[in-house]
Amino acid sequence: SPLAIRDKAIMELFYSSGLRLSELAGLGWDQLDLGSGLVTVTGKGNRTRVVPVGRKAIEALLEWRKSRAALTSFNEKNVFVSQRGQPISTRAIQARIKVWAIRQGIPQNVHPHLLRHSFASHVLESSGDLRAVQELLGHADISTTQVYTHLDYQHLAKVYDKAHPRAKRKNNKD
């Protein structure tokens, strides 16, 4: 259904870009450059940033663009619309993510911020570049980024075991 396609595009874009809920809900087609895989958003403090978007999110957005005609006219500038063809609300996005989490058997309370947090944690874990994560999230202060992101202690132990010359821990298995 068009709504399921929309919901998939919402979740893929959240996880792929780390956008805030309000940024995603208010996103216009003119802010997306799917050919280049970039989204331009204006976040807190009226600061504009450009964020890359992954392949799966781009594919989901292209599929959504085809399907959304069933819900609204092409004149609607917002990327995501409700069943009535109006710009989708932040509450509706929260509700849809919760519904999909329940359908997938996820017992915990899943909310949009969890996807943003996962984005930040995974980028930081892969790159180790806290400053880049700060820019991607649109944080003015690096201390805010440090709160959002945490490194898994097992990952830290593996890094230590592989990198430190005096690491003599037993059972150094990956």
Phi and psi in degrees as a GROMACS rama.xvg file:
@    title "Ramachandran Plot"
@    xaxis  label "Phi"
@    yaxis  label "Psi"
@TYPE xy
-57.418  -35.0618  PRO-2
-68.9696  -37.8352  LEU-3
-66.2966  -38.3939  ALA-4
-65.0806  -41.8529  ILE-5
-60.7335  -47.5723  ARG-6
-60.7408  -40.1515  ASP-7
-62.9337  -43.3197  LYS-8
-62.7208  -39.6435  ALA-9
-60.719  -50.2023  ILE-10
-67.9886  -39.3552  MET-11
-63.8008  -42.4319  GLU-12
-67.5123  -40.969  LEU-13
-55.6983  -53.6134  PHE-14
-70.0978  -33.4927  TYR-15
-75.6952  -28.7639  SER-16
-116.636  -21.3358  SER-17
71.9646  23.0917  GLY-18
-64.1383  154.276  LEU-19
-75.0493  157.092  ARG-20
-55.1423  -47.3109  LEU-21
-64.9757  -34.7722  SER-22
-66.399  -42.4532  GLU-23
-68.7106  -43.2584  LEU-24
-62.7403  -35.4693  ALA-25
-94.5026  8.12134  GLY-26
-66.7175  130.807  LEU-27
-104.029  155.905  GLY-28
-59.6946  -29.8682  TRP-29
-70.1854  -10.4503  ASP-30
-92.3216  -9.95237  GLN-31
-102.449  133.059  LEU-32
-121.637  87.3764  ASP-33
-68.3982  -28.4298  LEU-34
-63.6462  -39.9653  GLY-35
-91.5843  -12.1097  SER-36
70.4939  42.1027  GLY-37
-130.823  147.844  LEU-38
-128.066  134.886  VAL-39
-106.282  121.26  THR-40
-126.301  149.928  VAL-41
-107.574  115.134  THR-42
-102.896  -153.792  GLY-43
-58.9514  146.779  LYS-44
70.352  15.6325  GLY-45
58.2165  28.7834  ASN-46
-90.2367  134.566  ARG-47
-97.93  138.699  THR-48
-139.985  156.412  ARG-49
-111.92  127.942  VAL-50
-123.682  135.173  VAL-51
-71.4317  152.137  PRO-52
-123.618  133.822  VAL-53
-73.3973  164.992  GLY-54
-58.2386  -44.4859  ARG-55
-63.852  -37.8625  LYS-56
-67.2928  -41.124  ALA-57
-61.7832  -45.3278  ILE-58
-60.526  -43.0991  GLU-59
-65.667  -38.748  ALA-60
-67.6419  -38.9158  LEU-61
-64.4309  -41.5907  LEU-62
-64.8312  -41.2435  GLU-63
-63.719  -40.8519  TRP-64
-59.0552  -38.1372  ARG-65
-68.4807  -40.0219  LYS-66
-80.2902  -25.8226  SER-67
-67.7316  -18.0473  ARG-68
-59.3779  -24.5129  ALA-69
-70.7347  -17.0641  ALA-70
-110.348  -27.0892  LEU-71
-154.694  168.045  THR-72
-79.9088  163.473  SER-73
-72.3773  -8.83657  PHE-74
-74.8796  -20.0905  ASN-75
-68.5252  119.727  GLU-76
-78.2104  -26.2396  LYS-77
-68.6186  138.208  ASN-78
-65.6584  -47.0806  VAL-79
-106.223  127.126  PHE-80
-125  160.33  VAL-81
-80.516  179.766  SER-82
-60.8091  -26.2988  GLN-83
-89.0256  -0.119666  ARG-84
87.4623  6.93066  GLY-85
-93.2256  159.459  GLN-86
-53.6669  134.716  PRO-87
-72.7244  144.497  ILE-88
-88.6865  161.107  SER-89
-63.6709  -36.7574  THR-90
-62.7448  -40.2849  ARG-91
-65.1321  -39.9626  ALA-92
-63.4505  -44.7183  ILE-93
-58.1153  -44.3918  GLN-94
-64.5553  -42.1558  ALA-95
-65.641  -40.0911  ARG-96
-65.3265  -39.7863  ILE-97
-62.7601  -43.6082  LYS-98
-59.9459  -46.6404  VAL-99
-66.3974  -35.1513  TRP-100
-64.2172  -44.124  ALA-101
-62.0175  -43.436  ILE-102
-61.2533  -30.1518  ARG-103
-87.6959  0.522579  GLN-104
78.3775  22.2227  GLY-105
-84.5128  114.5  ILE-106
-74.6777  -28.4097  PRO-107
-77.4744  164.26  GLN-108
-76.2862  105.936  ASN-109
-92.8583  133.194  VAL-110
-137.554  162.612  HIS-111
-54.7456  -35.2288  PRO-112
-64.9728  -26.8769  HIS-113
-62.945  -37.1072  LEU-114
-68.1181  -39.4273  LEU-115
-64.2786  -43.6645  ARG-116
-63.2173  -42.7419  HIS-117
-62.3155  -42.9131  SER-118
-54.9434  -51.9936  PHE-119
-62.6221  -44.7239  ALA-120
-63.524  -43.5826  SER-121
-68.9117  -40.0439  HIS-122
-65.8088  -42.9545  VAL-123
-64.7732  -43.6091  LEU-124
-63.0692  -38.3549  GLU-125
-75.7989  -36.7262  SER-126
-103.08  -31.6621  SER-127
71.8344  11.0731  GLY-128
-103.973  89.9045  ASP-129
-62.2565  -37.5939  LEU-130
-63.7964  -40.5258  ARG-131
-64.6674  -41.898  ALA-132
-62.4284  -40.0519  VAL-133
-56.4452  -47.0537  GLN-134
-64.6753  -44.1931  GLU-135
-62.1775  -37.6761  LEU-136
-81.2699  -17.2044  LEU-137
79.3714  30.3053  GLY-138
-84.4114  133.697  HIS-139
-74.3488  -32.9516  ALA-140
-118.975  130.752  ASP-141
-61.1197  -28.1944  ILE-142
-64.9033  -29.8114  SER-143
-65.0737  -40.5853  THR-144
-65.466  -38.31  THR-145
-62.944  -33.3123  GLN-146
-69.7941  -41.1002  VAL-147
-65.9146  -34.4114  TYR-148
-111.225  140.726  THR-149
-137.294  144.16  HIS-150
-96.3643  136.915  LEU-151
-65.3869  130.22  ASP-152
-64.2197  -32.5235  TYR-153
-63.8124  -40.3074  GLN-154
-63.1724  -43.4359  HIS-155
-61.2082  -40.7353  LEU-156
-64.0803  -39.8836  ALA-157
-64.2438  -43.2745  LYS-158
-60.8761  -45.4875  VAL-159
-59.3911  -49.7194  TYR-160
-59.3867  -38.007  ASP-161
-80.6194  -31.1551  LYS-162
-103.342  -33.3307  ALA-163
-82.2192  130.036  HIS-164
-64.9181  -22.3991  PRO-165
-104.676  14.9122  ARG-166
-72.3221  112.391  ALA-167
-126.156  38.9202  LYS-168
-72.434  146.034  ARG-169
-80.2567  157.533  LYS-170
58.931  51.7615  ASN-171
-76.9046  67.3144  ASN-172
-102.713  143.898  LYS-173
